[in-house]
Amino acid sequence: MTPKQAALAQARTRPITPRKTPPSWLDFEQLQRAGDFQKRHSAFIQQVLGTSSLAATFAARDIAPILMQTERLPKDFTARMQETVALMNRVMARFTSRDEFLKNNYREAVSLGELHRQVGESVRGAVRWDPRERLPMNQQAFAFVLYTFAWWPVEALITRKLVDPAKDEKDLDAWLHYWSVLGYGMGLDRELLPLSYAVAREQVVALRQAQYLPSSTPRPEGIPTLLGGHVRFLATMLATKPGGPVPEKATVDKLIPFAAQALLGMIALSPGLSEALGLEKDALAQLIRFAQREVARLPESFLAGCRPVRPLLPWSLAYAGLHRTGAFHRRFPAGHPSVG
């Protein structure tokens, strides 16, 4: 084990410590630049945060058990997600001055960190982890969660060639500085923060190795429940979002295959995530089974047409729906049983 790996392992034994006082290294010009970057790529960033970013937490060995223990997400995924969206909207709100950022965004980040610190305290007795090895809501696990917000969109933007890390490195550094400031307020130690593009690119590999279980190891308990809820949540948004590519009478159950396909397309943009979630060659059928108690009897031609899974861009889930494109009607022609 290298010194860095040892330090990261040790971080599992330390709780997060939210900080009301902002870091001395806060650079407001960097925050402004990050705000401009977020504005330019807002739709895509929201798409990532609502799909692969969220799904990655289900595969994290120190996060999935907490999600299952608190029971909010498994029991009412949609209501819990609506609360999360409202919280993150406040954390990521636009700002025009340093004072406004500190009064609103930073303060919300501190509150969010404190909420998670309290959750960690409340479940210690229930999870019965050896505190010499790991604590609920520990530094390593919370860093992983922060990176799903900070790094996952960057990685996907690069993969889709929407940004060039060589040409746009200053913008990426600014975006990651923004999340480092917020992460500091939430309670992370500085050595775990994504302080720059170069730092984050190296650190995320170590965090994935630490939180994703080896392929030979059983997946974290609860993944089917969490992924099933995720797919159904996306299908619910499709059924209720005005202007989305949804026929007027389509039900949530009929839209589950489409939501599952969209989620898989975004998961494919995140290295190692499909394997960490235990998704196999029939990943689409798996997600449909997770989301439905009884598997929908879909034509084999539909399932075959969805392999290999491809990112369904430029559709933008953005937590609330997919924008209209002709691809929907090519995949779901009139009269197709998945349209209803």
C-alpha positions as CSV (number, residue, x, y, z in Angstrom):
1,M,0.0,0.0,0.0
2,T,1.4,3.4,-1.0
3,P,1.4,6.4,1.4
4,K,-1.5,7.9,-0.6
5,Q,-3.5,4.7,-0.4
6,A,-2.8,4.4,3.3
7,A,-3.9,8.0,3.9
8,L,-7.1,7.4,1.9
9,A,-7.8,4.2,3.9
10,Q,-7.3,6.2,7.1
11,A,-9.9,8.7,5.9
12,R,-12.6,6.0,6.4
13,T,-12.1,6.4,10.1
14,R,-12.6,10.1,10.3
15,P,-16.1,11.8,10.2
16,I,-16.8,14.9,8.2
17,T,-16.5,18.2,10.1
18,P,-18.6,21.0,8.5
19,R,-16.9,24.4,8.7
20,K,-18.8,27.7,8.9
21,T,-15.6,29.7,8.2
22,P,-14.8,29.6,4.5
23,P,-11.2,28.6,3.4
24,S,-8.5,31.3,3.2
25,W,-7.7,30.1,-0.3
26,L,-11.2,30.9,-1.7
27,D,-10.7,32.7,-5.0
28,F,-13.9,34.6,-6.1
29,E,-12.7,35.1,-9.6
30,Q,-12.4,31.3,-9.9
31,L,-16.0,31.0,-8.5
32,Q,-17.2,33.5,-11.1
33,R,-15.5,31.5,-13.9
34,A,-17.1,28.3,-12.5
35,G,-20.5,30.0,-12.6
36,D,-20.0,30.9,-16.2
37,F,-18.9,27.3,-17.0
38,Q,-22.0,25.9,-15.2
39,K,-24.3,28.2,-17.2
40,R,-22.8,27.2,-20.5
41,H,-23.1,23.4,-19.8
42,S,-26.1,23.5,-17.4
43,A,-28.4,21.1,-19.2
44,F,-25.7,18.5,-19.6
45,I,-24.4,18.8,-16.1
46,Q,-27.9,18.3,-14.7
47,Q,-28.3,15.3,-17.0
48,V,-25.2,13.7,-15.5
49,L,-26.2,14.6,-11.9
50,G,-29.6,13.0,-12.4
51,T,-28.3,9.8,-13.8
52,S,-24.7,8.4,-13.5
53,S,-23.7,10.7,-10.7
54,L,-26.6,9.5,-8.5
55,A,-26.2,5.8,-9.6
56,A,-22.5,5.8,-8.6
57,T,-23.4,6.3,-4.9
58,F,-25.4,3.0,-5.1
59,A,-22.2,1.2,-5.9
60,A,-20.1,2.8,-3.1
61,R,-19.4,0.4,-0.3
62,D,-19.7,3.0,2.4
63,I,-22.7,4.9,1.0
64,A,-25.2,2.2,-0.2
65,P,-25.6,0.7,3.3
66,I,-26.4,4.1,4.7
67,L,-29.0,4.8,2.0
68,M,-30.7,1.5,2.8
69,Q,-30.4,2.0,6.6
70,T,-32.1,5.4,6.5
71,E,-34.8,3.9,4.3
72,R,-36.0,7.2,2.8
73,L,-34.7,6.5,-0.7
74,P,-35.8,2.9,-0.9
75,K,-39.3,3.6,0.4
76,D,-40.1,6.8,-1.5
77,F,-37.4,7.5,-4.1
78,T,-39.3,10.2,-5.9
79,A,-40.1,12.3,-2.8
80,R,-36.6,11.9,-1.5
81,M,-35.1,12.9,-4.9
82,Q,-37.3,16.0,-5.0
83,E,-35.9,17.0,-1.6
84,T,-32.4,16.4,-2.8
85,V,-33.0,18.5,-6.0
86,A,-34.3,21.4,-3.9
87,L,-31.2,21.2,-1.6
88,M,-28.7,21.1,-4.5
89,N,-30.5,23.9,-6.3
90,R,-29.8,26.1,-3.4
91,V,-26.2,25.0,-3.1
92,M,-25.6,25.5,-6.9
93,A,-27.7,28.7,-7.3
94,R,-26.3,31.6,-9.3
95,F,-24.5,34.3,-7.4
96,T,-23.3,37.8,-8.3
97,S,-20.9,38.7,-5.4
98,R,-18.6,37.0,-2.9
99,D,-21.0,38.0,-0.1
100,E,-23.9,36.4,-1.9
101,F,-22.0,33.2,-2.5
102,L,-21.0,33.0,1.2
103,K,-24.5,33.9,2.5
104,N,-26.3,31.5,0.3
105,N,-24.3,28.8,-1.5
106,Y,-21.6,28.3,1.1
107,R,-24.0,28.4,4.0
108,E,-26.2,25.8,2.3
109,A,-23.2,23.6,1.8
110,V,-22.3,23.8,5.5
111,S,-25.9,22.9,6.4
112,L,-25.9,20.0,4.0
113,G,-22.6,18.7,5.5
114,E,-24.1,19.1,9.0
115,L,-27.2,17.1,7.9
116,H,-25.0,14.3,6.7
117,R,-22.8,14.4,9.8
118,Q,-25.9,13.9,11.9
119,V,-27.1,11.0,9.7
120,G,-23.7,9.4,10.2
121,E,-24.0,9.7,14.0
122,S,-27.6,8.4,14.0
123,V,-26.8,5.1,12.1
124,R,-23.6,4.1,13.9
125,G,-25.4,1.7,16.2
126,A,-27.4,0.2,13.4
127,V,-24.7,-0.5,10.9
128,R,-22.3,-1.8,13.6
129,W,-19.1,-1.0,11.7
130,D,-15.8,-1.4,13.5
131,P,-14.8,2.3,14.0
132,R,-11.1,1.3,13.7
133,E,-11.9,0.5,10.0
134,R,-14.7,2.9,9.0
135,L,-17.4,5.2,10.2
136,P,-20.7,6.1,8.6
137,M,-20.4,9.3,6.5
138,N,-16.6,9.1,6.7
139,Q,-14.2,11.4,4.9
140,Q,-13.4,8.9,2.1
141,A,-17.0,8.1,1.3
142,F,-18.1,11.8,1.4
143,A,-15.2,12.7,-0.9
144,F,-16.5,10.1,-3.3
145,V,-19.9,11.7,-3.2
146,L,-18.5,15.2,-3.8
147,Y,-16.6,13.9,-6.8
148,T,-19.8,12.5,-8.3
149,F,-20.9,16.2,-8.4
150,A,-17.6,17.7,-9.3
151,W,-15.8,15.2,-11.5
152,W,-18.6,13.1,-13.1
153,P,-19.9,16.0,-15.3
154,V,-16.3,17.0,-16.3
155,E,-15.5,13.4,-17.3
156,A,-18.7,13.1,-19.3
157,L,-18.2,16.5,-21.0
158,I,-14.8,15.4,-22.1
159,T,-16.0,12.0,-23.3
160,R,-18.7,13.7,-25.4
161,K,-16.1,16.2,-26.7
162,L,-18.1,19.1,-25.3
163,V,-15.0,20.4,-23.6
164,D,-11.3,20.0,-24.4
165,P,-9.2,19.5,-21.3
166,A,-6.2,21.1,-23.0
167,K,-8.0,24.2,-24.2
168,D,-10.5,24.5,-21.3
169,E,-8.3,23.5,-18.4
170,K,-8.7,26.9,-16.7
171,D,-12.4,26.5,-16.8
172,L,-12.2,23.0,-15.4
173,D,-9.8,24.2,-12.7
174,A,-12.4,26.9,-11.8
175,W,-15.2,24.4,-11.7
176,L,-13.3,22.1,-9.4
177,H,-12.2,25.1,-7.2
178,Y,-15.9,25.9,-6.8
179,W,-16.6,22.3,-5.6
180,S,-13.5,22.3,-3.4
181,V,-14.8,25.4,-1.6
182,L,-18.2,23.8,-1.1
183,G,-16.7,20.5,-0.1
184,Y,-14.6,22.3,2.5
185,G,-17.7,23.8,4.0
186,M,-19.4,20.4,3.9
187,G,-16.7,19.0,6.1
188,L,-14.0,17.4,3.9
189,D,-10.3,17.7,4.6
190,R,-8.3,19.7,2.1
191,E,-6.2,16.7,0.9
192,L,-9.4,15.0,-0.4
193,L,-10.7,18.0,-2.3
194,P,-10.6,18.2,-6.2
195,L,-8.4,21.3,-6.0
196,S,-7.6,21.3,-9.8
197,Y,-8.2,19.3,-12.9
198,A,-4.8,17.5,-12.5
199,V,-5.5,16.7,-8.8
200,A,-9.0,15.5,-9.4
201,R,-8.1,13.3,-12.4
202,E,-5.6,11.4,-10.2
203,Q,-7.7,11.4,-7.0
204,V,-10.9,10.1,-8.6
205,V,-9.1,6.9,-9.6
206,A,-8.1,6.2,-6.0
207,L,-11.6,7.0,-4.7
208,R,-13.1,4.6,-7.2
209,Q,-10.7,1.9,-6.3
210,A,-11.5,2.4,-2.6
211,Q,-15.3,2.6,-2.9
212,Y,-16.1,0.3,-5.8
213,L,-15.9,-3.4,-4.8
214,P,-13.7,-5.8,-6.8
215,S,-15.7,-7.7,-9.5
216,S,-15.2,-11.0,-7.5
217,T,-17.0,-9.5,-4.5
218,P,-20.8,-9.4,-4.1
219,R,-22.3,-5.9,-4.8
220,P,-23.5,-3.7,-2.0
221,E,-26.9,-4.9,-0.7
222,G,-29.7,-2.7,-2.0
223,I,-28.5,-2.0,-5.5
224,P,-31.5,-3.6,-7.2
225,T,-33.9,-1.6,-5.0
226,L,-32.0,1.7,-5.5
227,L,-31.6,1.3,-9.2
228,G,-35.2,0.2,-9.6
229,G,-36.4,3.3,-7.8
230,H,-34.1,5.4,-9.9
231,V,-35.5,4.0,-13.2
232,R,-39.1,4.5,-11.9
233,F,-38.3,8.0,-10.8
234,L,-37.0,8.9,-14.3
235,A,-40.1,7.2,-15.9
236,T,-42.3,9.2,-13.6
237,M,-40.6,12.4,-14.6
238,L,-41.1,11.5,-18.3
239,A,-44.8,10.8,-17.7
240,T,-45.4,14.2,-15.9
241,K,-43.0,16.6,-17.6
242,P,-44.8,18.8,-20.1
243,G,-43.1,19.0,-23.5
244,G,-41.2,15.8,-23.1
245,P,-41.1,13.1,-25.8
246,V,-44.0,11.3,-24.1
247,P,-47.4,10.4,-25.7
248,E,-50.3,11.9,-23.8
249,K,-51.6,8.6,-22.4
250,A,-48.2,6.9,-21.6
251,T,-48.1,5.4,-18.1
252,V,-45.1,5.2,-15.9
253,D,-44.9,1.4,-16.4
254,K,-44.9,1.8,-20.1
255,L,-42.1,4.3,-19.9
256,I,-39.8,2.2,-17.7
257,P,-37.9,0.6,-20.6
258,F,-37.2,4.1,-22.1
259,A,-36.0,5.4,-18.8
260,A,-33.8,2.4,-18.2
261,Q,-32.2,2.8,-21.7
262,A,-31.5,6.5,-21.0
263,L,-30.0,5.7,-17.6
264,L,-27.7,3.0,-19.1
265,G,-26.6,5.4,-21.8
266,M,-25.3,7.8,-19.2
267,I,-23.8,5.1,-16.9
268,A,-21.8,4.1,-20.0
269,L,-20.0,7.5,-19.8
270,S,-18.6,6.7,-16.3
271,P,-15.6,4.3,-16.3
272,G,-16.2,1.2,-14.2
273,L,-19.7,2.2,-13.0
274,S,-21.6,-0.5,-14.9
275,E,-19.4,-3.2,-13.4
276,A,-19.5,-1.7,-10.0
277,L,-23.3,-1.8,-10.1
278,G,-23.2,-5.5,-11.1
279,L,-24.9,-4.8,-14.5
280,E,-24.4,-7.6,-16.9
281,K,-24.8,-8.1,-20.7
282,D,-28.6,-8.0,-20.3
283,A,-28.3,-4.7,-18.3
284,L,-31.5,-3.3,-19.8
285,A,-33.5,-6.3,-18.9
286,Q,-31.9,-6.1,-15.4
287,L,-33.0,-2.5,-14.9
288,I,-36.5,-3.3,-16.1
289,R,-36.7,-6.2,-13.6
290,F,-35.5,-3.9,-10.8
291,A,-38.1,-1.3,-11.7
292,Q,-41.0,-3.7,-12.1
293,R,-42.1,-6.6,-9.9
294,E,-43.1,-8.4,-13.0
295,V,-40.9,-8.1,-16.1
296,A,-42.7,-6.4,-19.0
297,R,-43.1,-8.7,-21.9
298,L,-41.2,-6.7,-24.5
299,P,-40.6,-7.8,-28.0
300,E,-37.1,-9.4,-28.4
301,S,-36.5,-7.0,-31.3
302,F,-36.7,-4.1,-28.8
303,L,-34.2,-5.6,-26.3
304,A,-31.9,-6.6,-29.2
305,G,-32.1,-3.1,-30.6
306,C,-30.9,-1.7,-27.4
307,R,-27.6,-3.5,-27.4
308,P,-24.9,-2.3,-27.2
309,V,-26.2,0.5,-24.9
310,R,-25.4,3.9,-26.3
311,P,-25.6,7.3,-24.6
312,L,-28.9,8.9,-25.5
313,L,-27.6,12.4,-26.1
314,P,-28.5,15.1,-26.8
315,W,-31.6,14.3,-24.6
316,S,-31.4,16.1,-21.3
317,L,-32.9,14.3,-18.3
318,A,-32.1,17.3,-16.1
319,Y,-33.9,15.5,-13.2
320,A,-37.2,16.3,-14.8
321,G,-37.6,14.9,-18.3
322,L,-36.2,14.4,-21.7
323,H,-36.4,17.0,-24.5
324,R,-38.3,16.0,-27.6
325,T,-36.3,14.4,-30.4
326,G,-37.2,12.2,-33.3
327,A,-35.2,9.4,-31.7
328,F,-38.0,8.6,-29.3
329,H,-40.4,7.9,-32.1
330,R,-37.8,5.8,-33.9
331,R,-37.3,3.7,-30.8
332,F,-41.0,3.7,-29.9
333,P,-43.0,3.7,-33.1
334,A,-46.8,4.3,-33.0
335,G,-48.5,1.3,-31.5
336,H,-45.4,0.0,-29.8
337,P,-46.4,-1.7,-26.4
338,S,-43.9,0.5,-24.6
339,V,-45.8,3.6,-25.6
340,G,-49.3,2.4,-24.7
